[in-house]
C-alpha cells in the first residue's frame, strides 16, 4: 500500500527542493544571469510565486531597473524602471524593508508599470517585495506575484522568499568580488607584460622609482612613443624628474646607443644661444680660435633634450623653428647647410599656452613641439611612491657620502606626510641635508621636522633675497645689488639652473646673466 503524502508535507519537500537546487546552481556557476533566472523559475514552478524579478541599480547609478526576471517579456522587463521612493519597488529600495501588497487592484502605490493587469489572473493578486541587503545597504529588490486565495500560508512564502533573497544577494556579491579580482589580475598582467616587454633599463637604475598609477601612466606613454621619431614635450612642475624621463625615453628608443645631449635653455646667456646650439666656425667672432660643433651636431643620431624650453628668447625661437622644419642648420660664421638627425625632447614647467597668449612664445613653435605632450605627476599626486623614493634616494646619498644613515619609522612617516612643493628635487635636497647633518646612525622625526621647517621658511638655507610673489612688480635693483657669494649660493641651491636662481634672487634671467658677467663668474 502506497503512503499518502499530505499537502503540508509535499510543500515542505518542495521548499527543500527549491533550496537544494538553488544551492546546486550557485555551486555550478557564479554567472548571475542564468543562476538567478533559474531560482525565479524554481519558486514559480514549485511554489506558485510567479513573475519574479530582481531589480538592481542601473549602470551609471541613475535609478533602478529590472535586471533578471522569469515570466516577463522583454518589453515588460524594459518598462521596469524605478526611482528611489517611487511606488512599492522604490519604497523597498529606499527603506530596505519588505512590503506586502495584499491586493494590487486596491493599493494606490502599486504602479503596475512592468506588467499590465490583463496579463494577470482574474482573482485577487498579491505582490511581495523584499530588499536585497548587503551590510546594511540596499543592493536591489526581489519581487514576486502571489495568488492570495491559496492554501499555503503567507508566512511560509515569506520564509522561502527571504532565503532566496539571501542567495540572490550572495550570487551578486560573489560575482562582483570575482569581477573585481579578475580586473585587478588583468591589470597586473598587463603591467607585468608591459614591464617585461619594455626591453629598457630598470626604472630604478634611471632614478624613476614608484608604482603609482600616475607614474605608470606617464611611463606607458614614454614607452608607446619611444620607438617613433615624434617630438615629445614633457610638462610638469619643477623637480618632477623631467631629465630622468627624457633619458628613459632615449634609452628605450632605437637611438639608445647614440648621444643624449641636455641643453638647459634657462642657463645660456641670450647672446650665446645661437653659437651654443648650432656651433660656430673659426674666426666667426672674437675668441673663436677654432671651429666648434653645437649641441645639435653633438647629438647627431641621438636625442637632444631642450630643458626649460619656455625660457628660450623669441629671436632664437624663430631660428630653432627653422632648424626643426628644415632639419638643417648653419653654424655661426658659415653659409654651409649641415643636415641634422636628432630626436627632440623638450621640457618646461611653464604653461606654454599662456606664454603664447602673452606673446612670449611663438605659436608655430608651440605646435611643432607639442606633438606628444606627456604630463609628469607632481609628488603629491603619487604619495604612495614617497616611501620607496626616500629609501632609494637615501641609499644613493649614503653611498655618495660614504655614510650609513637610516630613518626612524616616525621620521619616515613625517617625510611621507609632507606635500613636497619642490617635488623629487626638494626631497633629495632634504635627504642630503639630513644625511650630512646626522649626528648618529638614525635620523629622528624631530630632525626631519627641523629641516622641513627650515625649507618652508626659507631659512637658514635660502638666499638673502627672496623671489617676489607672483604678479608683483620687481623693484629696481642696482647692478651691485647681489655679490658673488649670494649668486653662487643661489646657483648651488638650484643645481646651476639660472632661471630658478634668478627667481630666488628676485631678478630676471637677463639681470642675473648681467651680474654673472660683471663679476666674471662665467
N, C-alpha and C positions, 0 to 999 in steps of 0.2 A: 504494500500500500504506500503510495507516494505521500510525502509530508506536505502539508498545506502551509504556504508562505503567506503570513499575514501582511496587510498593506504597510504597516509601520516598519516591519522587518525588511520588506522589499525596498522601501525608501531609504532605510539605513544602509542597506547593501549598495544602493545606487550612489549614495553620498560617498561611501568608501571608494567605490569605483571611480567616481569623478576625481577625488583627491589623489588616488593612486595613479591614475592616468595622467593627471596634471603634473605630478612629480616626475613620472617617467618622461614626459615631454621635455621638462626642464633638464633632465639628465642627458637627453639626446642632442639638444641644441640650445644655444643662448641667443639665437636669432629671434628677436621679439615678435615679429610679424606672424610667422607660422605657429609659434607656441601659444601666443595669446589668442589668436583666432580659434585654435583647436580647443582651448579652455572654454571659450564662449560657446563653441559648438557643443561641448560636453554638458554644460549646465542647461543648455536649451534642450538637448536630446533626452537627457535622463531626468532632469528636474523641472522642466517646463518653465524655466526662466529665460524668456525669449528676447530676440533682437538686442543682444548685449553689445555694448560699445565701450571703448576706452578712449577717454578724452584727454589729450595732452597739450602742452604749450606748443603753439605754432613756431616754426623756425623763425628766428629773429625776435621772438619774445612778445609779439603783438597779439594778445588774446590766446584762446584755446580752440582746438578743433578735434573732431573725431579722427583718431589715427588708426585704430583697429576695430573691426566690427564683425558680427556674424548675423545674417538675416537681413542686412540692409543693402540696398542697391548702391551703386557708385554715386548716383545723383543724391541719394539720401545722405550718404557719408559727406559729400561735398557741401551740403546745406548745414551740416552740424558744426557751426562756428559760434563761439560764445565769448562774451566779455566777462571779466570777473564781476560777480554780483548780479549778473543778468539771468533771470529765470531760475529754475531749480538747479540746473547744472552750474550756473555761475555762482549761486549761493554756496553750493558744496565746495567749489573751487576756492571761494573766498574764506569760508569759515572752517573748512576741514572737518565737518560733521556730517553724518549720514542723514539723508532726508527721505521720508517715505510719503509718496502721494497716493492716498487710498483710491481716489477716482480722478483720473486725468481730465475728465469732462467737467469736473466741478472745482478745479483748482485754478484760479486766475494766474498763478505764477508759472504754470506749466505751459511752455511755449509751443510744443508740438512742431518745432522747427524742422527737425530732420525727417520725421515720418508723419504723413498725412493720416488723419483719424480713420478715413475709409479703408486704410490698409490694415487696420487692427480689427480684432473680433468685435462683434456687436455687444457682447456683455461688458460688464464693468472691468476696466483695465487699470491696474496699479503701476506705479513707477518707483523703483528703488534706486537711489543714487548713493554710492559710497566713495569717500575720498581715498586716494592712494597717497599714504603718508610716508614721509622719509625724514626721520629725526625731527619731527615737529613741523616740517614744511610740507606743502601740498604739491605732489608731482602731477596729479591729474585726478581723474574720476572714473569709476566703473558704474555704468548704468544698465538696468535691465527692465523689461516689461514683465508683469505677472498678472495672471487672471486672478481676480480677488476671490471669486466663488470657487474655491478648491479645498479639498480635504486636508492638504498639507499645511501645517501651522506656519504662520509668518515668521515666528521666532526661529524655526528650523531653516527656512530660506535665508534669513539674515545671517545665521551662523555659517552656513556654507559659503555665502557671498563674501563674508569677512575673510574666510580662509582663501578664497580665490583672489580677492583684492590684495591680500598679503603676498600670494605667489606672483601675481602680476607685477607688484612693486619690486619684488626680488629679481624677476626677469629683467625689468627695466634698469635697475641699479647695476646688476651684474653686466649687462650689455654695455652700459655707459662706462663702467670700470674697464672692461676689456677693450673698448674702443679707445679710451684714454691711454691705456698701457700700450696698445698697438701703435697709436700715433706717436707716443714717446719713443718706442723702439724703432719705428720707421725713421723718425727724426735722427736718432742716434746712429742708425745705419747709414743714413745719408751723410751725416757729419763724418763718420768714420771712413766711408768711401771717398769723400772729398779729401780728407786728410791723407789717405793712402795714395790717392791718385795725383796729389799735387806735384810730387817729384821735386819739390823745392826744399831748401834747408828748413829745419825745425824752427817754429816761431820763436822759441826761447833763445836760440842762437842769434837771432836778429834783434832781441830785446822786446819782441812783441809777445807779451805774456798775458794769458787770460782765456776764459771760456765763455764770457758773457755773450748773449745773443747779439748785442750791438756790435761788439768787436768781431764776432764771427761773420756778421753780415758784411762788414767792411772788408774783411779778408776774403770772403767769397767773391766780392766784386773785383778785388785785385786779381784773384785767380782767373776770373772769367775774361778779363781783358789783357792778361799778361802776354798771351801769345799773339796778340794783334799789334799793329803799329799805331793805334789810336792815341792821340794826346790825352793825358789824364790830368785832371785838376783836383788836387787834394784840398779839401776845405775843412776847417775846424779851428777851434780856439788855439791860442798859443800854448805850446807844451804838450800837445796831444800825440806827438811822435810822427810828424809828417815825414821826416827824413827816413825813419825806420821803415815806414810803409813804402816810400819811394824805392828804398833798397830792396825790400821784399818783392816789389813789382819787377825790378831789374833782374833779380836773381831767379825769379820764376819765369822769365822770358827767354826766347832764343838768343838774346843778346847777353846772357849772363856771363860769358867769358870775355866780354869786351869791357871798356872802361865805364865806370859810373862816376860822373863828374858833378859835384854840387856847386852851385853858384848862389850865394846869398845876395840877392838883389838889393837888400837894405843896407849892405855893408860896403858897397862900392861907391866911391865919390862920383858924382854925376859926370865930371869931365873925363873919367877913366872908363866909363861903361863900354864905349864902342871898342876901344883897344883891348879891354879885358875879354869881352865876349867874342869879338871877331878877329883879334890878333892885329899885328902891325908888321910892316916891312922895315928893314934897316933904313935909318935916316928919315922915317916918317915924321918925327918930331924930335925936339931936343932931348937927348938922353937915350934915343932908340939906336943904340950902337950895334944891335943885332936884330934880326927878324925873330918874331915870336908868334907861335900859334895861339889863337884864342881858345876859350873854353869849348866853343862849338867844334873846332878841329880836334881838340884833345879828347873829346867824347866820341870821335868818329867810330861808327859801328856799334856804339853802346848807347847809354842813356844820359841825357843832360837834365839835371834836376834844378829847376829855377825856383828856389825858395824865396818867400816874401815877394812874389811877383807883383803884388799890388803897390810896391814901393818903386817900381820902375818908372823913371821920368818919361813924360809924354814924348819928347823927341826920340828917345830910344824905343818906345813902343812902336813908332812908325817903322823904324829900321828892323826891329825884331819881327814885325808882321811880314815885311817883305821877304825876310830870310825864310820864315816858315812857309810862305806861299810858294816861293820860287826854289827853295831847297838849294840855294847857292848863297855865297857871301863874298864880300870883298874885304880884304884886310885893309886897315888904315894905311894909306900911302900906296895902295896898289889899285890897278884897274882890272886886274885879272879876276874872273869869276871862279870861285872854288866850290865844287859840288860838296854837299854835306849829307851825311847819312846818320842821323841821330834820332832817338826816340825822346820826345819831350814829355817830362813830368813837371808840372808846375804846382805850387802850393801857396796858400795865403790864409791868414786869419781875418782878413777884411771881407766885407760884403762887396764883391766886385760890382754887383748891380747898382748899389748905392754910389760906388766910386764912379761908375759910368754916368749916373744921373747928375753927379756933382761936377762932371767934366774932368775928372782926374784919371780916368781910364778909358781907352778907346773901345767903342762898342764892337768894331770889327775884330780887334784882337781878343776881346772877351769871347766872342763866338768861336774864334779859332782855338782858344784854349779850353773852352767849356764843352768839349765833345763828350768826354766821360767824366762827369763830376762824381767824386766819392767823398762823402762826409765822414770824418773820423770822430767817433764819440768822445765827449768830454769824460773825465774820470768819474764825475758824479753820476753819469749815465750808465756806468758799468761798475757799480760799487762792489759787486761780488768778485771783481778782479783785483781789488786793492790789496788783500792779504797775500795772494800769490805774487803780486808785483813787489810788495815790500820784501818778501823773502828772497826773490830773485835779485832785486837791486841791493839788498843788504849783503848778499853773498858776493856780488861783484865788487862792491865798495870795500868790504873787508879784505878781499884778495888784493885789491889795488893798493891799499894802505898797510897790508900785512898786519891786520888786526883781526881779532876773533871776538866780535861783539854780537850779543843777542838781545832779544826784547822780552820783557815780562809779558804775560798774557794781557795784563791791563794796559801796557804800552801799545801792544798790537791793537787792542780794542779802540784806543784813542786815535790811532792813525786811521783805522778803518772807518771811524765815525766822522772824521774831518771831511769837509766838502772839496778841498783841493782846488781852489780857483785857478792856480797855476798849473794844474794837471800833473802829468808824469814828471815834467821837468822840475816842478816845485817839490814833488815827492822825493825825487832823487836828491835835491839840494838839502832837504830836511834830514834825510837819512845820512847823507855825507857829513853834515854838521854833527849829528848825534854820534856817529862813529868816531869822529875826530875829537869830540869833547868828552867822550865817555870816560869816566874815572875808573870804572870797573868793567867786568865782563858782560854785564847785563844792564840795559837801559830801562829805566823805570818810567811809569806813566807821568810822574812829576817832571822828569827831564823832557819827555815828549811835549808835555803841556807848555813848558817854558819856551822851547824852540818854536812851537807853532804860534804861541802868543807873540813872540818877537817878530815872526814872519808877518802876522796880521797887522801888527802895529808899525812895521817898517823900521823897527829899531831893535838892536843897535846896528843891524847889518845894512839898512837902507842908506842910500846916498843922502847927503845933506839936503839936496833939493828934490822934493817930491814932484811927481808929474801933476799938472793941473787937472782938475776934474774935466770930464768930457764936456765939450761945448764951451768951456771957459776960454776967455781971451788971454793969450800968452802975454805976459808983461814984457816990456822992453828990457833986454839984458845986455850989458856991455860985453865986448869981446873978451874981457878979462874976468868974466863972472864965474868961470869954473877953472880950477887949477888942474895940473896933471894928475895928482892923486885921486881927485874926485872922478875924473873921467876914466882913469884906469880901474877904479873900483866899480863903476857902473858897467864898463865893458866886461870885467871879470864876472860880475853877477849875472850878466846876460849872455855869457859864453861868446863874447865877440859880436853879438847882434847889435849893430849900431842903431837900428830903428828903435829897439826896446831900450837901449841905453839912453838914447835921446829923450824918450818918453819919461824915463826915470829922472833925468836931469832937468826936465821942463823945457827942453829945446826941440826945435825942429831938426830933422836929419841934416839939412843943409847947415844949420848953425853948429851942430856938433862936428861935422866934417871940417868946417872952417876953423874951429878951435883946435882940432887934432892937427890940422896943417900948420896953424900958428905955433903950436907947441912942438912941432917937428916930431910927432909921435908915429908917423907912418913909416 
